[in-house]
Amino acid sequence: MALLEFYGETCPHCVEMMPIIDKLIAEGVAIEKLEVWNNEENAKKMNEVNQNRCPGVPFFLNTKSDQWICGGTDEATLRLWAAGEKIQN
């Protein structure tokens, strides 16, 4: 999976991002949603790929382009991230 979203189930910033993520998924963008606060395996995966880029959630990683977003963002930036475009972190 190239597009990963690491989130916490009750994280306010994560909850705020959910409608945007769900909209992109409904449009056919394949984003793997990984809950890390209650899932030890997902938390371990986040720690492996994070490389100290983001101290918390939400954390978005495009494994093909190595573009990442730490924290909440707007829909336009998320679309650029999903497309593999260079974004400001």
C-alpha positions as CSV (number, residue, x, y, z in Angstrom):
1,M,0.0,0.0,0.0
2,A,1.4,3.3,-1.0
3,L,-0.9,5.7,0.9
4,L,-1.0,5.3,4.7
5,E,-3.0,7.3,7.3
6,F,-2.1,6.7,10.9
7,Y,-4.7,8.0,13.3
8,G,-6.1,7.8,16.8
9,E,-9.7,6.8,17.2
10,T,-10.6,9.8,19.4
11,C,-7.9,12.2,18.3
12,P,-9.7,15.5,17.5
13,H,-7.5,16.3,14.5
14,C,-7.9,12.8,13.1
15,V,-11.7,13.0,13.5
16,E,-11.6,16.3,11.6
17,M,-9.7,14.6,8.8
18,M,-12.1,11.6,8.5
19,P,-14.6,13.2,6.0
20,I,-11.8,14.3,3.7
21,I,-10.2,10.8,3.8
22,D,-13.5,9.1,3.3
23,K,-14.3,11.3,0.3
24,L,-11.0,10.5,-1.4
25,I,-11.5,6.8,-0.7
26,A,-15.0,7.0,-2.2
27,E,-13.4,8.6,-5.3
28,G,-11.2,5.6,-5.7
29,V,-8.0,6.8,-3.9
30,A,-6.6,3.7,-2.1
31,I,-5.7,5.0,1.4
32,E,-5.0,2.4,4.1
33,K,-6.3,3.7,7.4
34,L,-4.3,2.4,10.4
35,E,-5.6,3.2,14.0
36,V,-2.6,3.3,16.3
37,W,-4.0,4.1,19.8
38,N,-5.8,0.8,20.2
39,N,-3.9,-1.4,17.8
40,E,-0.4,-2.4,18.8
41,E,0.5,-3.8,15.4
42,N,-0.4,-0.5,13.7
43,A,1.5,1.5,16.3
44,K,4.5,-0.6,15.6
45,K,4.2,-0.1,11.9
46,M,3.9,3.7,12.4
47,N,7.1,3.7,14.5
48,E,8.9,1.7,11.7
49,V,8.0,4.1,8.9
50,N,7.8,7.4,10.8
51,Q,11.6,7.9,11.1
52,N,11.0,10.7,13.7
53,R,9.1,12.8,11.1
54,C,5.9,13.1,13.2
55,P,5.5,12.9,16.9
56,G,1.8,12.1,16.8
57,V,-1.3,11.6,14.7
58,P,-2.6,12.1,12.2
59,F,0.4,11.1,10.2
60,F,0.1,10.6,6.4
61,L,2.7,8.8,4.4
62,N,3.0,8.2,0.7
63,T,5.5,5.3,0.5
64,K,6.0,5.7,-3.2
65,S,7.0,9.4,-3.2
66,D,8.1,9.5,0.5
67,Q,5.9,12.6,0.9
68,W,4.4,12.9,4.3
69,I,2.1,15.1,6.3
70,C,2.2,15.5,10.1
71,G,-1.1,16.7,11.6
72,G,-4.3,17.9,10.0
73,T,-4.3,19.6,6.6
74,D,-6.7,20.8,3.9
75,E,-8.2,18.7,1.2
76,A,-6.1,20.3,-1.6
77,T,-2.8,19.4,0.2
78,L,-4.1,15.9,0.9
79,R,-4.9,15.5,-2.8
80,L,-1.4,16.6,-3.8
81,W,0.1,14.1,-1.2
82,A,-2.1,11.3,-2.6
83,A,-0.9,12.1,-6.1
84,G,2.7,12.0,-5.1
85,E,3.3,15.7,-5.7
86,K,5.9,17.5,-3.6
87,I,4.4,19.3,-0.7
88,Q,5.6,21.5,2.2
89,N,6.0,19.7,5.5
